[in-house]
Amino acid sequence: MLPDRPGVLGQVARAFGVLGADILQVTVLEREGGRAVDDFTLSWPGGFAAEDLRERLSVVPGVRIEGVWPTREAPGANPDYDLLGHVVSDSERAFVTLVDAAPDLVSAEWAVAVDSDTGAVVHGSWQAPGVEEMPDLTPLRPAAFSEGPLHLLSLPMKAAGLHLVVARSEGPAFHQVELDKVIRLVEIVSLLARATADRTVA
């Protein structure tokens, strides 16, 4: 989090450079009340713990580190397009494919598909916890929230009668930008799956 005024982003970039980090991507997550929340994707051979980063970047007035976590996202790799390509090529597995891809789309650790009526887990991505039910994680509307140390996105996939639940424990809570991204992908995947099913029936 940093002051939303000219020059501050450059100061943060210089501070990362001094620490030996290569900035691969910057995403603005939020701008409000003279402050901005920016998500930096860094290549950093040595790396730093969150506390070390807080201390080192305190030289830039008004900057606060909200979290530091590893990611499998590769800037410029367009995993959204890869997901949609897989959905089109095998629409019967559209929602399973979405669950498997979701963690990499928002720097999360795992995702599951939960039956909206029973709360039963019907599919989990790699690293998903081995539980049979998640009845409390199916709100009526898309939501980002935290349960203890776990940060969650939960949104209905109405076309399949399921809820998509995405989780991470490292880093800060999910921002609205990340929730909006997953909402759009669920909508597109649902449309692609339905269009293919309609063609098959016809």
ZAMARGU-4260 file (C-alpha; in steps of 0.2 Angstrom, whole numbers, plus 5000, padded with zeros to 4 digits):
<rodrens>
0) 5000/5000/5000 | 5007/5017/4995 | 5002/5035/4993 | 4993/5038/4976 | 5004/5052/4970
5) 5017/5055/4956 | 5034/5048/4960 | 5030/5036/4974 | 5029/5020/4962 | 5046/5025/4955
10) 5053/5026/4973 | 5046/5008/4977 | 5053/5001/4961 | 5071/5009/4965 | 5070/5001/4982
15) 5066/4984/4975 | 5080/4986/4963 | 5093/4990/4977 | 5087/4974/4985 | 5091/4964/4970
20) 5073/4961/4964 | 5067/4961/4946 | 5050/4968/4944 | 5040/4957/4931 | 5023/4965/4933
25) 5013/4978/4943 | 4994/4977/4945 | 4984/4991/4953 | 4972/4982/4965 | 4964/4997/4973
30) 4964/5016/4972 | 4954/5026/4985 | 4957/5040/4997 | 4974/5045/4991 | 4981/5028/4993
35) 4984/5013/4981 | 4986/4995/4983 | 4998/4988/4971 | 5002/4969/4968 | 5021/4967/4962
40) 5026/4951/4954 | 5045/4949/4957 | 5059/4938/4952 | 5070/4937/4967 | 5084/4924/4968
45) 5088/4927/4986 | 5071/4933/4992 | 5066/4941/5008 | 5055/4938/5023 | 5040/4949/5025
50) 5047/4957/5040 | 5064/4961/5031 | 5054/4969/5017 | 5044/4980/5029 | 5060/4986/5037
55) 5069/4989/5020 | 5055/4998/5011 | 5051/5009/5026 | 5064/5021/5018 | 5050/5026/5006
60) 5038/5037/5016 | 5020/5030/5017 | 5023/5013/5010 | 5016/4998/5019 | 5019/4979/5015
65) 5002/4970/5016 | 5009/4953/5012 | 5023/4943/5003 | 5019/4926/4996 | 5025/4914/4982
70) 5015/4913/4965 | 5014/4901/4951 | 5008/4915/4940 | 5020/4919/4925 | 5017/4937/4919
75) 5013/4937/4900 | 5008/4918/4900 | 4989/4922/4898 | 4983/4907/4909 | 4965/4914/4907
80) 4966/4910/4888 | 4974/4893/4891 | 4959/4889/4903 | 4946/4895/4890 | 4955/4884/4876
85) 4954/4869/4887 | 4936/4872/4891 | 4932/4873/4872 | 4941/4858/4868 | 4933/4847/4882
90) 4917/4856/4887 | 4910/4841/4897 | 4924/4844/4909 | 4922/4863/4909 | 4919/4866/4928
95) 4932/4853/4933 | 4945/4862/4922 | 4940/4879/4930 | 4943/4872/4947 | 4960/4865/4942
100) 4965/4881/4934 | 4958/4894/4947 | 4973/4894/4960 | 4985/4899/4947 | 4974/4913/4941
105) 4974/4923/4957 | 4990/4917/4966 | 4980/4905/4977 | 4985/4888/4984 | 4969/4877/4980
110) 4951/4877/4974 | 4936/4865/4976 | 4919/4863/4968 | 4906/4862/4981 | 4888/4856/4978
115) 4877/4871/4981 | 4863/4861/4990 | 4873/4848/5000 | 4889/4857/5003 | 4898/4841/4997
120) 4915/4843/4989 | 4914/4836/4971 | 4931/4840/4965 | 4947/4848/4971 | 4962/4855/4963
125) 4980/4850/4968 | 4984/4854/4986 | 4965/4855/4991 | 4961/4848/5008 | 4955/4830/5009
130) 4938/4835/5016 | 4921/4828/5010 | 4910/4844/5015 | 4911/4863/5015 | 4893/4868/5019
135) 4898/4885/5026 | 4907/4891/5011 | 4892/4893/4999 | 4885/4911/5001 | 4871/4916/4989
140) 4882/4929/4980 | 4901/4930/4975 | 4911/4935/4991 | 4929/4937/4997 | 4931/4934/5015
145) 4943/4926/5028 | 4941/4911/5040 | 4955/4912/5052 | 4971/4912/5043 | 4963/4906/5027
150) 4958/4919/5014 | 4943/4913/5002 | 4934/4917/4987 | 4917/4909/4985 | 4905/4911/4970
155) 4891/4901/4963 | 4893/4892/4946 | 4874/4891/4944 | 4874/4882/4927 | 4882/4867/4936
160) 4874/4868/4953 | 4890/4871/4961 | 4900/4884/4971 | 4919/4888/4967 | 4929/4890/4982
165) 4947/4897/4980 | 4959/4898/4995 | 4976/4905/5000 | 4984/4906/5017 | 5000/4915/5012
170) 4998/4934/5008 | 4984/4946/5011 | 4965/4944/5009 | 4958/4943/4991 | 4954/4960/4983
175) 4939/4965/4974 | 4949/4965/4957 | 4953/4947/4960 | 4935/4942/4964 | 4929/4951/4949
180) 4942/4942/4938 | 4935/4925/4944 | 4917/4930/4942 | 4920/4935/4924 | 4929/4918/4920
185) 4915/4908/4928 | 4902/4918/4917 | 4912/4914/4902 | 4915/4896/4906 | 4897/4894/4909
190) 4892/4901/4893 | 4905/4891/4883 | 4899/4875/4892 | 4881/4879/4888 | 4884/4884/4870
195) 4893/4867/4867 | 4879/4857/4876 | 4866/4866/4865 | 4875/4862/4849 | 4877/4843/4855
200) 4858/4842/4858 | 4854/4851/4841
</rodrens>
